[in-house]
Amino acid sequence: MHCKPPFTPAERERLSAAVASFPRFCILVAGDLMLDNFIWGEVSRISPEAPVPVVEVTEEVPMLGGAANVVNNIVHLGGRVAVTGSIGSDPAGVELRRLLEQRFIQTDGLVTEDGRPTTVKTRVIAHSQQVVRFDRELSVPLSGAASEQMLRYVRERLPHSHAVIVSDYAKGVVTRVFMDALRSLVAGRGIPVIVDPKVQHREIYRGVTMITPNHHEASRMTGIPIHRDNGSLDEAGRRLLDDLQCETVLITRGKHGMSLFSRGKPRTDIPTVARRVFDVTGAGDTVIATLSLGIASGLSAFEAARLANIAAGIVVGEVGTAAVSSEQLLAALADC
């Protein structure tokens, strides 16, 4: 195990140069698009009908969520993006499309399937704390026709892409058929495929470039309970590398930072830089967006992971789904 000390001036300069180059690179994002709806309010009393808080609503804000939040982070970081996924022919789908277009993101890769709603996650927040979340979704696999429509878009965009992100929230978009076709399409192109995984889809990620599970997901994907000892973490990371035949595994570990596993190298731990943690919503989206842009810009997996770790430290200090800008990232890098 190797733990990297704080940045040297030369390392800061290299990472800063990579961030400055982000506008040159396009990331293709495929996955589960969502609308995150945040209802903000205040609690001053308990309901007389049941022992629950009464939230007096002060504001309601729709935001990009899931794979759409990955897209949002890439754009905020200055990168270019192409996106494909499924939305419904419903008001939430209209709103999600509007939010993307508001950020000048092309929506020609969005697929609308009749009878399938847009995934919506609504969070009620009072006094900087989440009170409750309720979801509207249908998690059955996309139809063959819808999946093929997504793959046609991938074929069109791959020649112009420098990395592919698969943002899997297990809502039916990322299937074995889709992943098998994606692997065939990228074969021989030298384009990295980076996956934010879901436990139940473990087997379909075989052969991708990198996966980025959190420590709970890594534990469930391997059947190895990850404790604070190095042995269980090492065993889980190495098993994922071997079983899935990927080049690198990045396990995010909350307040303990990240651990990077690469073939033929010792595990590298990256301590967290978060000064405060208000909300981890969307932190994984920020990590994979920064990671992918970093790798596309020529950084090593380790260098890109260190950059993503800084971005994660920024986003968890905000309440609600957030995106990190290149200016924020450069400022935080200068402080490390």
C-alpha positions in Angstrom: 0.0 0.0 0.0 1.2 3.5 -0.9 -0.2 6.7 0.4 0.6 9.8 -1.6 1.7 12.9 0.4 0.5 16.5 -0.5 1.1 17.8 -4.0 4.5 19.1 -5.1 4.7 22.3 -7.2 5.4 20.3 -10.3 2.3 18.0 -9.7 0.1 21.0 -9.1 1.3 22.5 -12.4 0.7 19.3 -14.3 -2.8 18.9 -12.9 -3.6 22.6 -13.5 -2.5 22.3 -17.1 -4.8 19.2 -17.5 -7.8 21.2 -16.2 -7.0 24.0 -18.6 -7.0 21.6 -21.5 -10.5 20.1 -20.7 -12.3 22.2 -23.4 -10.4 20.2 -26.0 -12.0 16.9 -25.0 -15.4 15.3 -25.6 -16.8 12.7 -23.3 -19.6 10.4 -24.4 -22.1 9.6 -21.6 -24.6 6.8 -21.7 -26.8 5.8 -18.8 -29.8 6.5 -16.6 -30.9 10.1 -17.0 -32.9 11.5 -14.1 -34.6 14.7 -12.9 -33.6 15.6 -9.3 -36.3 17.7 -7.7 -35.4 19.6 -4.6 -38.1 20.9 -2.3 -36.6 23.4 0.3 -38.4 24.4 3.4 -38.5 24.9 7.1 -39.8 22.8 10.0 -41.3 24.5 13.0 -43.9 22.0 14.2 -44.9 18.4 14.2 -48.1 17.3 12.4 -51.2 16.7 14.6 -52.1 13.9 12.2 -49.0 11.8 12.6 -45.6 12.1 14.4 -43.9 13.7 11.3 -42.4 17.1 10.7 -44.5 19.7 8.8 -42.3 21.2 6.1 -43.3 24.7 5.0 -42.1 24.9 1.4 -40.0 27.9 0.5 -38.6 26.9 -2.9 -38.7 24.0 -5.4 -35.8 23.5 -7.7 -35.5 21.0 -10.6 -31.9 19.8 -11.3 -30.1 17.3 -13.6 -29.6 14.0 -11.9 -28.1 10.6 -12.5 -26.3 10.4 -15.9 -27.6 13.9 -16.6 -25.7 15.2 -13.6 -22.5 13.5 -14.9 -23.1 15.5 -18.1 -23.7 18.7 -16.0 -20.4 18.2 -14.2 -18.4 17.7 -17.5 -19.8 20.9 -18.9 -19.1 22.8 -15.7 -15.5 21.6 -15.8 -15.2 23.0 -19.3 -15.4 19.7 -21.2 -17.5 18.9 -24.3 -20.1 16.2 -24.0 -22.4 13.9 -26.0 -25.2 12.1 -24.1 -27.6 9.3 -24.7 -30.3 7.8 -22.4 -34.0 7.4 -22.0 -36.7 10.0 -21.0 -40.5 9.8 -20.9 -43.0 11.7 -22.9 -44.1 13.5 -19.7 -43.6 16.9 -18.1 -40.5 15.6 -16.3 -38.9 14.6 -19.6 -39.7 18.0 -21.1 -38.1 19.7 -18.0 -35.0 17.5 -18.2 -34.5 18.2 -21.9 -35.0 22.0 -21.2 -32.3 21.9 -18.5 -29.9 20.2 -20.8 -30.6 22.6 -23.7 -30.3 25.5 -21.2 -26.6 24.4 -20.8 -26.2 24.2 -24.6 -26.1 20.4 -24.5 -27.4 18.7 -27.6 -30.3 16.4 -26.9 -30.5 14.4 -30.1 -29.2 11.3 -28.3 -32.2 11.2 -25.9 -34.6 8.3 -26.6 -38.3 8.6 -25.7 -40.1 5.3 -25.1 -43.9 5.2 -24.9 -45.2 4.2 -21.5 -41.9 4.7 -19.8 -41.8 7.6 -17.4 -38.8 9.9 -16.8 -37.0 8.9 -13.6 -37.6 11.6 -10.9 -36.1 11.7 -7.5 -37.7 14.3 -5.2 -35.9 15.3 -2.0 -37.4 17.4 0.7 -34.7 19.4 2.6 -35.2 21.5 5.7 -32.4 23.2 7.7 -29.8 21.7 5.4 -30.9 18.2 6.1 -32.8 15.8 3.9 -36.1 14.9 5.5 -37.4 12.4 3.0 -37.0 11.3 -0.7 -39.6 9.8 -3.0 -39.0 8.3 -6.4 -41.0 7.9 -9.6 -39.4 5.4 -11.8 -39.8 2.2 -13.9 -36.7 0.0 -13.8 -37.5 -2.6 -16.4 -35.0 -2.9 -19.3 -35.4 -0.7 -22.3 -37.0 -2.2 -25.4 -34.7 -3.5 -28.1 -35.7 -0.7 -30.4 -34.9 2.0 -27.8 -31.6 0.3 -27.0 -30.6 0.1 -30.6 -31.5 3.8 -31.0 -29.0 4.6 -28.3 -26.3 2.4 -29.9 -26.8 4.2 -33.2 -26.1 7.4 -31.5 -23.0 5.9 -29.8 -21.7 4.7 -33.2 -22.1 8.3 -34.6 -20.4 10.0 -31.7 -17.5 7.6 -30.9 -15.2 9.0 -33.6 -15.5 12.4 -31.9 -15.1 11.1 -28.3 -12.1 10.8 -26.1 -13.7 8.7 -23.4 -17.0 6.9 -22.6 -18.8 7.1 -19.3 -21.4 4.5 -18.5 -23.5 5.9 -15.6 -25.5 2.9 -14.4 -28.3 3.5 -11.8 -30.0 0.2 -12.7 -33.1 1.9 -14.2 -33.1 -0.3 -17.3 -30.9 1.6 -19.7 -27.6 -0.2 -19.1 -28.1 -3.9 -20.0 -25.9 -6.8 -21.0 -26.9 -6.3 -24.7 -26.0 -2.6 -24.5 -22.6 -3.3 -22.8 -21.7 -6.1 -25.2 -22.4 -3.9 -28.2 -20.5 -1.0 -26.6 -17.4 -3.2 -26.1 -17.5 -4.2 -29.7 -17.8 -0.6 -30.9 -14.8 0.7 -28.9 -12.6 -2.3 -29.6 -9.3 -1.2 -31.2 -10.1 2.5 -30.9 -8.1 3.2 -27.7 -11.1 4.9 -26.1 -11.3 4.3 -22.3 -14.7 3.1 -21.0 -15.2 4.1 -17.4 -18.2 2.7 -15.4 -20.0 3.9 -12.3 -21.4 0.5 -11.5 -24.4 -1.1 -9.8 -23.9 -4.3 -7.8 -26.6 -6.4 -9.6 -24.9 -5.7 -13.0 -21.4 -6.8 -11.9 -20.9 -9.4 -14.7 -21.8 -7.1 -17.6 -18.9 -4.7 -16.9 -16.3 -7.4 -17.8 -13.4 -5.9 -19.9 -14.1 -2.2 -19.4 -11.2 0.1 -18.7 -12.2 1.2 -15.1 -15.0 0.9 -12.6 -15.6 3.3 -9.7 -17.6 1.5 -7.0 -18.0 2.9 -3.5 -16.8 0.7 -0.7 -20.2 -0.7 0.0 -20.7 -1.6 -3.7 -17.2 -3.2 -3.9 -18.0 -5.3 -0.8 -21.3 -6.5 -2.2 -19.8 -7.1 -5.7 -17.1 -9.4 -4.3 -18.8 -10.9 -1.2 -15.9 -9.6 0.9 -16.9 -7.4 3.9 -14.6 -4.4 3.7 -13.5 -3.4 7.2 -10.9 -0.7 8.1 -8.1 -3.2 7.8 -6.0 -3.1 4.7 -6.4 -6.8 4.1 -10.1 -6.9 3.3 -9.8 -3.8 1.1 -6.9 -5.2 -0.8 -8.7 -8.5 -1.4 -11.8 -6.9 -2.7 -10.0 -4.5 -5.0 -7.8 -7.3 -6.4 -10.7 -9.6 -6.9 -12.6 -6.9 -8.9 -9.5 -6.4 -11.1 -9.2 -10.2 -11.7 -12.8 -11.1 -12.1 -13.8 -8.2 -14.3 -10.6 -8.1 -16.3 -10.4 -4.3 -16.1 -7.3 -2.2 -16.1 -8.1 -0.2 -12.9 -10.5 -0.1 -10.0 -11.1 3.0 -8.0 -13.0 2.4 -4.8 -14.4 5.6 -3.2 -14.4 5.3 0.6 -16.3 8.4 1.9 -14.4 10.2 4.6 -11.4 7.8 4.1 -10.8 9.1 0.5 -10.2 6.7 -2.4 -8.1 3.6 -3.1 -6.8 2.9 -6.6 -6.0 -0.6 -7.8 -4.0 -1.2 -11.0 -2.5 -4.3 -12.5 1.0 -5.1 -11.3 1.1 -2.2 -8.8 0.5 -1.8 -5.1 -2.8 -0.2 -3.9 -2.6 3.6 -3.7 -4.6 5.4 -1.1 -5.7 9.0 -1.7 -6.9 10.7 1.5 -10.0 12.9 1.4 -9.6 16.6 1.1 -13.2 17.4 2.2 -13.3 20.0 5.1 -17.0 19.4 5.7 -19.6 17.0 4.5 -23.2 18.3 4.1 -24.5 16.1 1.3 -23.0 13.2 -0.7 -25.8 13.4 -3.3 -24.1 13.4 -6.8 -20.6 13.0 -5.5 -20.0 9.9 -7.5 -21.2 11.8 -10.6 -18.6 14.5 -10.0 -15.9 11.9 -9.4 -16.4 10.0 -12.7 -16.8 13.2 -14.7 -13.5 14.6 -13.4 -11.8 11.3 -13.7 -12.8 10.8 -17.3 -11.7 14.3 -18.4 -8.4 13.8 -16.6 -7.7 10.5 -18.3 -8.8 12.0 -21.7 -6.4 14.9 -21.2 -3.4 12.5 -20.8 -3.2 12.1 -17.0 -2.5 8.7 -15.5 -5.3 6.9 -13.7 -3.7 7.9 -10.4 -3.3 11.6 -11.3 -6.9 11.7 -12.6 -8.1 10.1 -9.4 -6.3 12.7 -7.2 -8.0 15.4 -9.3 -11.4 13.7 -8.9 -10.8 13.4 -5.1 -10.4 17.2 -4.9 -13.6 17.7 -6.9 -15.5 15.3 -4.6 -14.2 17.3 -1.6 -15.9 20.4 -3.0 -19.2 18.9 -4.0 -19.9 17.2 -0.6 -19.7 20.5 1.1 -22.8 21.7 -0.8 -26.4 20.7 -0.1 -28.2 19.2 -3.2 -26.9 17.8 -6.4 -24.0 20.1 -7.3 -21.5 20.5 -10.1 -17.9 21.6 -9.8 -16.5 24.3 -12.1 -13.0 24.3 -13.4 -12.4 27.6 -11.5 -13.4 25.9 -8.2 -11.2 22.9 -9.0 -8.2 25.0 -9.8 -8.6 27.1 -6.6 -9.0 23.9 -4.5 -5.9 22.4 -6.2 -3.9 25.5 -5.3 -4.8 25.0 -1.6 -3.7 21.4 -1.5 
